Amino acid sequence: MSEELALKLSGCSSKGYVIAPAGYGKTHLIALAVRAASGRQLVLTHTFAGVNSIKTKMTALGVPSSMYQVDTIASWSLRLCLAYPKTSGWCTDSPADDQWNQLYASCSELLRRSFIRRAVASTYAGLYVDEYQDCSELQHSLVYNLAEFLPCRVLGDPMQSIFDFDDAKPVDWETSVYPTFECLGELDIPWRWIENPRLGAWLRDVRNKIQAGQRIDLLNNRPPCVIRYRIEPDNLEKKQYSSLYGLLNHNESVIALLGGDQQSKNKTHLLARKMAGKFSSIEEIEGKGLHTFLKQMHGAKTTQKSFLLAVEFAKKCFTGVSNVLTAGTKRGEFAVLRKGTKYPSLLLAANAYLEDPTSSNLLKFFVELKVNPATGAYRRDLLNRLLQILKLHSENYGMTLIEAGKSYQRDMRHLGRPTKHKKLIGTTLLVKGLEFDHAVILDADSLDAKDLYVAMTRGTKSLTIIGVERHVPVR
């Protein structure tokens, strides 16, 4: 069906939609449709992980890069508005919080201009929007304006609508999609589990039940690869640790999942730290904590103050920082290298920064922490971002540290972010669209129906479910 549906998508000349359950080959379908196109296609999605996933699939299927541009809705809208600042009225290059909603409104207005439509239409022959269930109404309005002059195909799954837009409403398929977009088809083969058909069939049944408002009985009719730990509330944390440690004896990928609320986000970092970096937590793209640190470093009045800020930030990335620094280094003082100094290269790197507080020297200090045998990086994502920013700043004379951070953030928006470490802890929101060999739901009782479905569909080989109740979702 994929080849046939791909041709149908490619040939759509107006507005159409495809229902695509998790793991049923949506990214593959997009790549096939773009490969069959006769002109360059704009492919928009929501996350940087999604950008990377689509690009990887395009490359795997041999789609020439000249045939497409993949971007997030946010990044593409921002670039278009910044390209026409007088017409769009937009000049903020790094929007934050509510400014994104203002940006989408400005971009929608911009797309009503005839000369903008001509410019966009001369660049792209058609539009695809991935993960459409994650659009806000403002983003839907923007897409709808594009669809007035470009063939538009949207793909998504209302069952995976888990984004929280704060004041903005999520797109309502019943009122905004079904009446005005043609149904082009629904994917029906669980390709993610083609090598594990029993899991694929079980998850299909799970989807049907959740969609019908029913609960899942975790005691009966599970395939062997679905492991259920029903525990007492007081033993939840202990079972989480033991389950994750049990998945360290192989080189396959593992994702451990919590919900998307702020409390759960904090728990991912805490759990990764307690496991001494054997699992690494995934960061939110916005990187607010990182950019706050850069501003503090930029405003530090003394070298000692900036170094102490760096040490505190290092503790957010590594375990064991206090144990590997000398007493003087921990006070932000130049320390004498002695015969008994346990980690001389780390002390020398700290001294180098205290003598000459450059980003190059700070980078060397963090690299020494990274390679130290007594430290463990439990927030590798956060650490690697900082290392890249320090490198960028050290190579660009005249650029402030804050400017280097903004520049890196812009590049990451355009290039996407591949997830390299194989043992990860994250929230459903941060890993939606990704797949792993094994998935562990750390507290199944805390997830609502849609978060639960997203979590259950991440693993291809096994699914471990930890919780108190026999039936989920609990709420």
Residue pairs with C-beta under 8 A, 6 or more apart in sequence:
1 185
1 187
1 188
1 189
2 25
2 28
2 29
2 32
2 187
2 189
3 32
5 18
5 29
5 184
5 185
5 187
6 29
6 32
6 33
6 35
6 36
7 33
7 36
8 184
8 185
9 16
9 18
9 29
9 30
9 33
9 128
9 153
9 184
10 33
10 34
10 36
10 37
12 151
12 153
12 182
12 184
13 151
14 147
14 151
14 152
14 182
15 147
15 151
15 152
15 153
15 154
15 180
15 181
15 182
16 152
16 153
16 154
16 181
16 182
16 183
16 184
17 132
17 153
17 154
17 155
17 156
17 177
17 178
17 181
17 182
17 183
17 184
18 26
18 29
18 153
18 154
18 155
18 156
18 183
18 184
18 185
18 186
18 187
19 156
19 157
19 158
19 183
19 185
19 186
19 187
20 26
20 29
20 155
20 156
20 157
20 186
20 187
21 157
21 159
21 187
21 190
21 204
21 207
22 157
22 159
22 160
22 192
22 453
22 454
22 457
23 190
23 191
23 192
23 193
23 200
23 203
23 435
23 457
24 187
24 188
24 189
24 190
24 191
24 192
25 187
25 189
25 191
25 192
26 130
26 155
26 187
27 53
27 54
27 57
27 130
28 57
28 61
28 191
29 155
29 187
30 43
30 54
30 57
30 128
30 130
30 155
31 54
31 57
31 58
31 60
31 61
31 63
32 61
33 128
33 153
34 41
34 43
34 58
34 63
34 67
34 68
34 128
35 61
35 62
35 63
35 67
37 67
37 125
37 126
38 125
39 124
39 125
39 126
40 66
40 67
40 68
40 69
40 123
40 124
40 125
41 67
41 68
41 69
41 124
41 125
41 126
41 127
41 128
42 68
42 69
42 71
42 76
42 123
42 124
42 126
42 127
42 128
42 150
43 54
43 68
43 69
43 70
43 71
43 127
43 128
43 129
43 130
44 70
44 71
44 72
44 73
44 76
44 127
44 128
44 129
44 130
44 143
45 51
45 54
45 70
45 71
45 72
45 73
45 129
45 130
45 131
45 433
46 72
46 73
46 74
46 130
46 131
46 134
46 135
46 163
47 72
47 131
47 285
47 430
47 432
47 433
48 72
48 285
48 412
48 413
48 415
48 416
48 417
49 416
49 417
49 419
49 430
49 431
49 433
49 434
50 72
50 130
50 131
50 416
50 433
51 70
51 71
51 72
51 415
51 416
52 416
52 417
52 418
53 433
53 434
54 70
54 130
55 70
55 416
58 65
58 68
58 70
69 124
70 416
71 414
72 413
73 104
73 129
73 135
73 139
73 142
73 143
74 100
74 103
74 413
75 413
75 414
77 103
77 104
77 107
77 142
78 93
78 95
78 103
78 413
80 88
80 107
80 110
80 116
80 120
81 88
81 90
81 103
81 106
81 107
81 110
82 88
82 90
82 91
82 93
84 110
84 116
85 91
87 110
87 113
87 116
88 106
88 107
88 109
88 110
89 106
90 103
90 106
90 107
92 99
92 103
93 406
93 410
94 406
94 409
94 410
95 102
95 103
96 286
98 166
98 167
101 136
101 138
101 167
101 168
104 136
104 138
104 139
104 141
104 142
105 138
105 141
107 142
108 138
108 141
108 142
108 145
110 116
111 117
111 120
111 142
111 145
111 146
112 145
117 148
117 149
120 146
120 149
120 150
121 149
121 150
124 150
125 150
125 151
126 150
126 151
126 152
126 153
127 143
127 146
127 147
127 150
127 151
127 152
127 153
128 152
128 153
128 154
128 155
129 135
129 143
129 152
129 153
129 154
129 155
130 155
130 156
131 155
131 156
131 160
131 432
131 433
132 154
132 155
132 156
132 171
132 177
133 156
133 157
133 158
133 159
133 160
133 161
133 170
133 171
133 173
134 156
134 160
134 161
134 162
134 163
134 170
134 432
135 143
135 170
135 171
136 163
136 165
136 168
136 169
136 170
136 171
137 168
137 169
137 170
137 171
137 172
137 176
138 168
139 171
140 171
140 176
140 177
143 152
143 154
144 180
146 152
152 181
153 184
154 177
154 181
158 173
159 207
159 210
159 211
159 450
159 453
160 432
160 450
160 453
160 454
161 170
161 450
162 260
162 428
162 429
162 432
162 450
162 451
162 454
163 170
163 429
164 260
164 429
171 177
190 200
190 201
190 203
190 204
192 200
192 435
192 457
192 460
193 199
193 200
193 203
193 460
194 200
195 460
196 225
196 460
196 461
198 223
198 224
198 225
199 223
199 225
199 226
199 460
199 461
199 462
199 463
201 223
202 221
202 222
202 223
202 226
203 456
203 457
206 216
206 453
206 456
207 453
209 215
209 216
210 216
210 449
210 452
210 453
210 473
215 471
215 472
215 473
216 471
216 472
216 473
217 470
217 471
218 228
218 230
218 444
218 465
218 467
218 470
218 471
218 472
219 228
219 230
219 470
222 228
225 461
225 462
225 463
226 462
226 463
226 464
226 465
227 462
227 463
227 464
227 465
228 464
228 465
229 239
229 243
229 464
229 465
229 466
229 467
230 467
230 468
230 469
230 470
231 239
231 466
231 467
231 468
232 468
233 468
236 443
236 466
236 467
236 468
239 466
240 256
240 271
240 442
240 443
240 466
241 274
241 275
243 440
243 464
243 466
244 254
244 256
244 275
244 278
244 279
244 423
244 440
245 275
245 278
247 254
247 423
247 438
247 440
248 278
248 423
251 422
252 422
252 437
252 438
252 461
253 422
253 423
253 424
253 436
253 437
253 438
254 279
254 422
254 423
254 424
254 436
254 437
254 438
254 439
254 440
255 424
255 425
255 426
255 431
255 434
255 436
255 438
255 439
255 440
255 458
255 459
256 271
256 279
256 424
256 425
256 426
256 439
256 440
256 442
257 425
257 426
257 427
257 428
257 431
257 439
257 440
257 441
257 442
257 455
257 458
258 264
258 265
258 267
258 268
258 425
258 426
258 427
258 428
258 442
258 443
258 446
259 427
259 428
259 443
259 446
259 447
259 448
259 451
260 427
260 428
260 429
260 451
264 427
264 446
265 284
265 427
268 281
268 282
268 425
268 426
268 427
269 281
269 316
269 378
269 379
271 279
271 281
271 425
271 442
272 279
272 280
272 281
272 378
272 379
272 425
273 319
273 378
275 378
276 319
276 320
276 376
276 378
277 318
277 319
277 376
277 377
277 378
277 380
278 376
278 423
279 378
279 423
279 424
279 425
280 377
280 378
280 379
280 380
280 381
280 421
280 423
280 424
280 425
281 378
281 379
281 381
281 424
281 425
281 426
282 381
282 419
282 424
282 425
282 426
282 427
282 430
282 431
283 379
283 381
283 382
283 385
284 430
285 412
285 417
287 382
287 385
287 409
289 316
289 382
290 382
290 385
290 386
290 389
290 405
291 402
291 405
291 409
293 309
293 313
293 386
294 389
294 401
294 402
294 404
294 405
295 402
296 309
297 306
297 309
297 310
297 401
298 400
298 401
298 402
300 306
300 309
303 332
303 353
303 354
303 357
304 332
304 333
304 354
305 332
306 357
307 332
307 350
307 353
307 354
307 357
308 332
310 353
310 362
310 365
310 366
311 321
311 325
311 329
311 330
311 332
313 386
314 321
314 366
314 369
315 321
315 322
316 379
316 382
317 366
317 369
317 377
317 378
317 379
317 380
317 382
317 383
317 386
318 369
318 370
318 375
318 376
318 377
318 378
318 383
319 375
319 376
319 378
320 372
320 374
320 375
320 376
321 369
321 375
322 330
323 374
324 342
324 343
324 346
324 369
324 372
324 374
324 375
325 346
325 347
325 350
326 335
326 341
326 347
327 335
328 334
328 335
328 336
329 335
329 347
329 350
332 354
333 354
334 351
334 354
334 355
335 347
335 350
335 351
337 344
337 347
337 348
337 351
341 347
343 368
343 372
343 374
345 368
346 365
346 368
346 369
346 372
349 361
349 364
349 365
349 367
349 368
350 365
352 361
352 364
352 365
353 361
353 362
353 364
353 365
358 394
359 390
359 391
359 393
359 394
359 401
359 404
360 390
360 394
362 390
363 387
363 390
363 391
363 394
366 383
366 386
366 387
366 390
367 387
369 375
370 377
370 383
377 383
380 420
380 421
385 408
385 412
388 408
389 401
389 404
389 405
389 408
390 404
392 399
392 404
392 407
392 408
393 399
393 400
393 401
393 404
396 404
399 407
419 434
424 431
424 436
428 447
428 451
428 454
428 455
431 458
432 454
434 458
435 458
435 459
435 460
436 458
436 459
436 460
437 459
437 460
437 461
437 462
438 459
438 461
438 462
438 463
438 464
439 455
439 456
439 458
439 459
439 462
439 463
439 464
440 463
440 464
440 466
441 447
441 452
441 455
441 456
441 463
441 464
441 465
441 466
441 467
442 466
443 466
443 467
444 452
444 455
444 465
444 466
444 467
444 469
444 472
445 467
445 468
445 469
445 472
445 474
446 474
447 455
447 472
447 473
448 473
448 475
449 473
452 472
452 473
456 463
456 465
465 472
